[in-house]
Amino acid sequence: MKTDIFRDTAKNRIMSLFESHSWMLGIWEGGSAATGFLDEYSDLDLGFVVKDAHVEETFQLFEELLEKNYGIKSKLRIPEPTWHGHSQCYYFIEKCPPLFYVDVVVEKESAKDRLIEPDRHGTSQIWLGMMFLSLFQLQRSKCGRKTKSSSGSNLKVTPYSPPRLESRYFEATG
């Protein structure tokens, strides 16, 4: 199974499920997609921002989508409160590329911090709610800056991009 085709199909299904819900404020992909190290062994790291009362509904709908389309082998819901203050669950699914799993974080709208600081988490691939997430990223990141377009009306977020390492591993010598 080709990972890129699988990821595109999963993204389309997830977007179709959530984009019509008014309580869904933002969806982004983080992890290796955000840091520039996406490859055939990368998992899917998803972040959702929802109205406070819809955290469990988000997990329920997401699990129904996974079960229907891929089958859930197992899941690990992180006990709350988590270290980062958001709700999180890992899903290991059946019909997927080797070593693939899905890491989902659901953040309440009222949360003070988000897991999208570009200097720590890379440049999030925003799927939905671009203005909401970009404004939040701008407000919370010490590395972002606000600029106006030539028309003077649009907001552009310019995140800090840390230098990339040429490789994620190093050979031991000696």
Buried (B, 14 or more C-beta within 10 A) or exposed (E): EEBEEBBEEBBEBBEEBBEEBEBBBBBBBBBBBBBEBBEBEBBBBBBBBBBEEBBEBBBEBBBEBBEEEBEBEEBEEBEEEEEBEBBBBBBBBEEBBEEBBBBBBBBBBEBEEBBBBBEEBBBBBBBBBEEBBBBBBBEBBEBBEEEEEEEEEEEEBEBBEEEEEEEEEEEEEE
